[in-house]
């Protein structure tokens, strides 16, 4: 059972998400928070698998709450999925930097919401290929946000791990990477886990950011050699 914590300052939004989530047989809402501070408190108390976190909340916002949750050793298995009104909200950049595993628009269909929770609960990043290209390209282009691992960080990886990370950064799933490299999905998952450990990445979302920062892949329209 996937345990979900809802964090949004709008009661009606929380109520809507609760209806969708509780209607499934594989997940349940274990708590609701109206602001960032309450989200942190409930996360520590309930240790949910996934926190659906609104970015913009009064008092302590979703970014600060995300940072606190993802940096807490007690919540190593808790993933944060941020909610935003606009798909490429300015604050999404900061949320990813704070450790969020992906982002979701508030206007999503119920089926998309449920699938998003499943994906994040598995420890994967919720970043489609298109969203990855647009979001991360802009992310790494911002001087105040681009202070991350240099290209030399990739020296810690084997050639195969480097290739797998490159494909992760293009938004491919484990199955798609496996098909591309003629490997089993389990082998791909092993390479990804080892790469995250070596690079100090919490999850796939941060692995994608590292790949772009290290010029392993290039933002759309950038023809510089990697």
VMD Tcl script that draws the C-alpha trace (Angstrom):
set ca {
  {0.00 0.00 0.00}
  {1.38 3.40 -1.05}
  {0.90 5.91 1.77}
  {0.34 9.51 0.63}
  {0.49 12.81 2.49}
  {-1.35 15.78 0.94}
  {0.08 19.27 1.44}
  {-2.00 22.11 -0.04}
  {-3.51 25.22 1.51}
  {-6.79 24.76 -0.37}
  {-9.17 22.30 1.37}
  {-11.10 21.63 -1.83}
  {-7.93 20.65 -3.68}
  {-6.95 18.27 -0.89}
  {-10.45 16.81 -0.83}
  {-10.36 16.19 -4.57}
  {-7.00 14.46 -4.46}
  {-8.09 12.37 -1.48}
  {-11.14 11.10 -3.37}
  {-9.02 10.02 -6.35}
  {-6.31 8.40 -4.25}
  {-8.53 6.62 -1.76}
  {-10.60 5.23 -4.64}
  {-7.68 2.99 -5.61}
  {-6.89 -0.29 -3.91}
  {-3.14 0.29 -3.84}
  {-2.78 3.65 -2.09}
  {-4.28 5.66 0.73}
  {-4.10 9.20 2.10}
  {-2.60 9.09 5.59}
  {-2.68 12.81 6.36}
  {-3.36 16.37 5.16}
  {-1.35 19.53 5.72}
  {-2.38 23.12 5.03}
  {1.13 24.62 4.98}
  {4.78 23.68 4.78}
  {5.42 23.52 8.50}
  {2.53 21.11 9.02}
  {3.73 19.05 6.05}
  {7.14 18.59 7.67}
  {5.61 17.69 11.03}
  {3.24 15.14 9.52}
  {5.93 13.69 7.26}
  {8.12 12.95 10.29}
  {5.16 11.61 12.24}
  {3.64 9.46 9.47}
  {6.65 8.65 7.22}
  {4.56 8.54 4.03}
  {5.87 7.03 0.80}
  {4.90 10.10 -1.22}
  {4.13 13.71 -0.32}
  {1.98 15.63 -2.82}
  {3.37 19.10 -2.13}
  {1.87 22.37 -3.32}
  {4.67 24.81 -4.13}
  {2.88 27.99 -3.12}
  {1.52 27.93 0.41}
  {1.30 30.61 3.12}
  {3.97 30.69 5.79}
  {6.57 28.04 5.04}
  {6.21 27.29 1.33}
  {6.45 23.97 -0.47}
  {10.06 24.47 -1.53}
  {11.32 24.92 2.02}
  {9.19 22.01 3.17}
  {10.51 19.81 0.37}
  {14.09 20.66 1.28}
  {13.47 19.81 4.94}
  {11.81 16.50 4.11}
  {14.33 15.29 1.54}
  {17.28 16.17 3.75}
  {15.91 14.40 6.84}
  {17.62 10.98 7.29}
  {14.47 9.69 8.96}
  {12.59 10.25 5.69}
  {15.07 8.63 3.32}
  {12.27 6.58 1.76}
  {9.82 9.46 1.39}
  {9.51 11.05 -2.06}
  {8.09 14.49 -2.83}
  {5.95 15.20 -5.88}
  {5.35 18.94 -6.24}
  {2.09 20.40 -7.47}
  {1.94 23.54 -9.55}
  {-0.69 25.55 -11.41}
  {1.59 25.95 -14.42}
  {3.70 23.08 -15.79}
  {6.86 25.15 -16.00}
  {6.29 27.27 -12.93}
  {9.29 29.41 -11.95}
  {9.38 27.67 -8.60}
  {9.66 24.19 -10.09}
  {13.38 24.80 -10.62}
  {13.88 25.47 -6.94}
  {11.72 22.50 -5.98}
  {13.88 20.11 -8.01}
  {16.97 21.61 -6.48}
  {15.39 21.07 -3.07}
  {15.07 17.36 -3.81}
  {11.62 16.89 -5.36}
  {11.29 13.78 -7.50}
  {9.15 15.48 -10.11}
  {6.26 17.83 -10.67}
  {2.62 17.64 -11.64}
  {0.09 20.23 -12.79}
  {-2.98 20.63 -10.59}
  {-5.21 20.20 -13.61}
  {-4.19 16.59 -14.25}
  {-6.72 13.85 -14.88}
  {-7.29 11.38 -12.03}
  {-5.55 8.58 -13.94}
  {-2.46 10.78 -14.44}
  {-2.38 11.63 -10.73}
  {-2.53 7.98 -9.69}
  {0.16 7.00 -12.18}
  {2.37 9.87 -11.02}
  {2.15 8.69 -7.41}
  {3.04 5.15 -8.54}
  {6.07 6.36 -10.48}
  {7.45 8.49 -7.67}
  {6.76 5.81 -5.06}
  {8.98 3.45 -7.11}
  {11.82 5.94 -6.73}
  {11.67 7.16 -10.31}
  {11.53 10.75 -11.50}
  {8.33 12.13 -12.95}
  {9.88 14.03 -15.84}
  {8.61 13.38 -19.36}
  {11.15 13.71 -22.21}
  {9.65 17.06 -23.28}
  {9.45 18.42 -19.75}
  {13.00 17.20 -19.07}
  {14.39 19.03 -22.10}
  {12.60 22.29 -21.40}
  {12.93 22.33 -17.64}
  {16.47 21.12 -17.15}
  {17.85 23.16 -20.06}
  {16.52 26.30 -18.42}
  {17.55 25.06 -14.97}
  {21.22 24.65 -15.82}
  {21.30 27.92 -17.77}
  {20.63 29.88 -14.60}
  {23.93 30.94 -12.98}
  {22.48 30.98 -9.48}
  {21.18 27.44 -9.85}
  {23.90 25.79 -11.90}
  {26.51 25.27 -9.19}
  {26.64 21.47 -9.32}
  {29.00 18.62 -10.09}
  {31.51 19.38 -12.85}
  {32.13 17.07 -15.79}
  {34.89 15.44 -13.75}
  {32.26 13.94 -11.46}
  {31.35 11.52 -14.23}
  {34.86 10.02 -14.03}
  {33.52 7.98 -11.12}
  {31.22 6.11 -13.50}
  {32.00 3.17 -15.75}
  {31.43 3.62 -19.49}
  {28.19 1.68 -19.29}
  {26.96 3.69 -16.30}
  {27.73 6.90 -18.16}
  {25.73 5.74 -21.16}
  {22.79 4.77 -18.96}
  {22.85 8.14 -17.19}
  {22.87 9.90 -20.56}
  {19.74 8.03 -21.60}
  {18.07 8.70 -18.23}
  {18.68 12.40 -18.88}
  {16.75 12.20 -22.15}
  {13.70 11.04 -20.21}
  {13.74 7.35 -21.18}
  {12.27 4.74 -18.84}
  {14.23 1.71 -17.63}
  {12.50 -0.50 -20.18}
  {13.31 1.91 -23.02}
  {16.94 2.14 -21.93}
  {17.14 -1.65 -21.70}
  {15.81 -1.99 -25.25}
  {18.22 0.65 -26.55}
  {21.29 -0.94 -24.98}
  {20.20 -4.60 -25.29}
  {20.20 -5.06 -21.52}
  {17.64 -6.35 -19.06}
  {15.55 -3.76 -17.15}
  {17.04 -5.14 -13.91}
  {20.57 -4.51 -15.17}
  {19.61 -0.98 -16.14}
  {18.14 -0.39 -12.69}
  {21.38 -1.64 -11.12}
  {23.46 0.75 -13.24}
  {21.18 3.65 -12.30}
  {21.33 2.86 -8.58}
  {25.13 2.59 -8.66}
  {25.38 5.86 -10.58}
  {23.17 7.67 -8.08}
  {25.33 6.36 -5.23}
  {28.57 7.43 -6.90}
  {27.25 10.88 -7.81}
  {25.37 11.52 -4.57}
  {22.01 11.83 -6.34}
  {18.91 11.19 -4.26}
  {16.85 10.04 -7.24}
  {16.50 10.12 -11.02}
  {15.48 13.77 -11.09}
  {18.78 14.81 -9.54}
  {20.63 12.38 -11.80}
  {19.14 14.21 -14.79}
  {20.26 17.57 -13.43}
  {23.80 16.26 -12.88}
  {23.95 14.92 -16.44}
  {23.07 18.34 -17.86}
  {25.38 20.22 -15.51}
  {28.26 17.94 -16.51}
  {27.48 18.44 -20.22}
  {26.82 14.75 -20.73}
  {23.79 15.84 -22.73}
  {23.02 19.21 -24.24}
  {19.93 21.39 -23.89}
  {17.76 21.61 -27.02}
  {19.30 23.91 -29.63}
  {22.77 23.74 -28.05}
  {25.24 22.24 -30.51}
  {28.31 22.31 -28.32}
  {30.14 19.05 -27.95}
  {29.50 17.17 -24.75}
}
mol new
graphics top color blue
foreach p $ca { graphics top sphere $p radius 0.5 }
foreach p [lrange $ca 0 end-1] q [lrange $ca 1 end] { graphics top cylinder $p $q radius 0.2 }
display resetview
